[in-house]
Amino acid sequence: MVAGAAVAATDIDRLTGAPWTGTLTYLDYTSHVETTIKASLLMVRLPEQPDGAFAWDMRVGYADEPHANDSETAVLADGGRSFRDAHVLERAVLADGTVRFVTEQDGEDDGRAARLRFVYSLGETQCSIQKLVRFPPDGAFFERHVYRWIR
């Protein structure tokens, strides 16, 4: 981890523009089997917030399950040290120019308290968002789901 790691609004802006298409692969807790479905992403930059934070309209669509489509206002706050209400732990630019950053927060998964870690990899033509979950008290992180998109 890098102390004081911060994400720039230009990092998130990599997601704006044309829609992304791809998949969501998730662990089905009922069957304990990984399932993959089609998923899309559309990010639109919103006006700067009154407190100086940056925000995007983040829309995730599911072609085969449109009832599950979701949207949220994704906010980058606290000088880039908070994204989507999670603390930014690290940020790096990889050799191919991909921006990779990691966030963590306390939350809930499968109706239980959990520590949630998100790994964002934002490239020019491909991106992914991986969700890792750890159940207390001593559980190890495991992959709950991963979105993979291209354009």
Secondary structure by P-SEA (a helix, b strand, c coil): ccccccccccccccccccbbbbbbbbbcccccbbbbbbbbbbbbbcccccccbbbbbbbbbbcccccccccccccccccccccccccccccccccccbbbbbbbbbbccccbbbbbbbbbbbcccccbbbbbbbccccccccccbbbbbcc
